[in-house]
Amino acid sequence: MREVNLLDVYPRIKRNLAERGRWKARTPENRAIAKRFGFEYFDGTREQGYGGYRYDGRWKAVVKRMQEYYGLTEGARILDIGCGKGFMLHDFRELLPGAGVWGIDISQYAVDHALEDVKPFLQVANATDLPYPDKSFDLVISINVVHNLPDDLCRRAIREMERVGRAHKYVQVDSFRTPEEKEKLEVWQLTAELIYDTEQWKRVFREEGYTGDFNWTITE
């Protein structure tokens, strides 16, 4: 396992904790709505999710970074777990037109509203039961997904990543290193089931036999 930040080229947006506090996002009602991962989460108001999840090209630099870091070629097979509307896979197809892309998401809404060029390669499925044979992919990506599962299912999802990956894997999760970062994360997050510090996550990865790369989303 390697700790590496492959999202270091992603446009940095400071999470506005003061506004999230005003929206009372910690209420059970807002969390329950967010966890449906439907219209409200993707395209509703900010108090229940993204406040409008639209393609703007911001993943292009991340995709290029991953392609160079892992040496991906035209024939690469890439899986995005928690693909949303397929923005990252769209950018992979532009960068590597000969690559094969697949995506799964728990949200029927997201798949139904995906970018048209990648929609045929997406399906509704759960990270805990990936509908692919062993060692199917050269790169398996999971960004800010598995922390939305309870511990036993999160571990199962990590094992599934390991099962279907034949080369490279990259997982990123919400986490914290200090009590202050934990407090900020608890204020910000809407859908996370697991609030683990970085050392706890490393232990989970080791215990489940994960061999890929990893990094953290830290609320600052």
N, C-alpha and C positions, 0 to 999 in steps of 0.2 A: 504494500500500500504506500502511496505517496500523497502527501498533502500539497496540493498545487492549486493556485487560483487561475482558472482558465476564463473567469469572468472579469479579469482585471481591465479588459478593454471595453466592458459594458458601460454605457453612460451612467455615471454615479448620480443617484437621486437620493437626497437626504429624506428619510422618513419623517413626516411631520407629526410628531407625537402630540403636540399641543392640539392640533386639529382632531386627531383621532380621539383624544380625550373628550373634546367637546361633542363628538359624535356618539360618545358612550358605547364604543365598539365592543366593550367587554360584556355587554348584556347577553344573557342567554338567547334572547330573541334574535339579535343580529348574528350571533355565532351560528345559531341553528339555520338561519337563512343562507349564510355564506357557505355552510357545509353541504348545501344542496348542489352547489357548483352549477347553478342554472343561470338564467338571465341576470338575476340580481347580482351574482358574484362577478360575472364578466362585464356586463354592460349596464348595470344599475348604478346606484350611487356609491360614493367612496366609503360610506359607513358600513357597507356590506360586501365590499370587494374592490375590484380595480377601478370602478367608475368609468368604464369604457375601455375595453381591451381591443386595440386597433393596431394594425400593422403600420410600422413607421421605419422599418429597416434597422432598428437598433441592435438586432442580433447578428447582423452581417459581420461585424468585427469579431464577435465571439466565435462564429462558425469558422472564419478564416484562422483564428487562433487555434482552434481544435484541429483543423485540417493540417496545419503546419506542425503542431505539437505531436500529433499521432501519425503523421506521414500518410494521411488518407489519400487514396488514389481514385481514379474514375470508377473502379469496380467495387468500391467499398460498400458494405451493407450497414446501414445506420438505423438504430432504433431510438426514439425519443419517448420515454415513459412519462406521462403527464404532459402530452404535447399541446394541450389547449387547442387553439385554432390553427396550429401547424406552422407558425411563423418561422421557427428555427429550421424546420425541414424544408420549407420553401427556399430559404437562403442556402441550405446545403445543395439543393437541386440547381440553383443558379451557379454556385461555385464549382460543383462537380456534376455536370449534366449526366454523366454515365453512372453515377452512384445510385444504389437502391435505397429508398427511405421508407420507413414504417413508423407509425405512431399510434399510441394508445392513450386514451383518457377515460376517466370515470364519468365524464360529463357528456351526455347526449347533446346538450345544447352546444358545447364547444365544437364537437365533431360536425354537427349540422351546419355550423356557421364558420367552418374552416375556409381558408383560402382555396379557391377552386382547383388550382393545379395540384394540390397535395391531398385533397379530400378523398380521392380513390385509394390512398395508401393509409388512411386512418381508420380506426375502429374503436368502438366503446368496449373497454375491457378494464380489468383490475390489475394493478401492479403485483398483486399476490398470486395471480394465475395467468402468466403471460402465454398467449396462444401461439407459441412458436416452438420449434424443436430445439434441442440442445445445440449450443455452439452455432447459432444462426447469424451472429452479427459481429462485425469488426469493431464497432463502437456502440456501446449502450450508454445512454445519457438519462439521468434523472435529476432534475433541478427543482428543489423546494417542493418535493412531493412526499417522500416516505415519512417525514415527520407528521404528516396528516393522519397517520395510522397509529393505532395502539401498538404497544411494544411487540406483542407476538406477531401481529400482521406486518409490522415494519420489518422485523427480522426475516419473515417469509419473503417479503418483497426484495430484500437484499440478496437472499439466496437465489431468487428467480433471476435477478440481474446476472449473478455469477453463472447460473445455468445456461442462459441463452447467449452469453458473451463468449466469443472465441479469441478475442484479442484485448481490446481496450474497454474500460468502463470508467464513467465519471459520475459521481453523486455529490450533490450539494444540499445542505440542510440548514434551516434556521438553528442557530446555537448562540452560546455566550461563553465568555471567559471570566467575567467578574460579576459580582452581585449587581452592580449598576447596569451592566448590559442585560442581565437576566430581567431586571425590573422593566427596562425599556422594551424588551422582547414581549413580555407578558402584556404590556399595554398595547403593543402594536398588533400582534398576531390575532387572526380571527379563526383559523381553521386547524392550527396545530394541536395534535393530541399529545405530543412529546415535547417537553421543554428540558432538553439535556444539554449539559455543558460539553465542550469539545472533547474532554477526556472520556466522558461517558459514551459519546458517539464512537470514538476510536475503539473503545472496548467492545461495543456492539459489532462494529465492522470485523474485528478480529475473531470474535466468538462465532460469527456466522460464516467465516471463511472467505470474506470479501478480499479480492486481490487487486481491485482497481484503484483509481485516484479519487480524492475527496477534497472538499473544502466547505467553508461556512458562509452563511449569510448572517452578518452581525448587525443588529440594530444599534445605530449610533445617534 
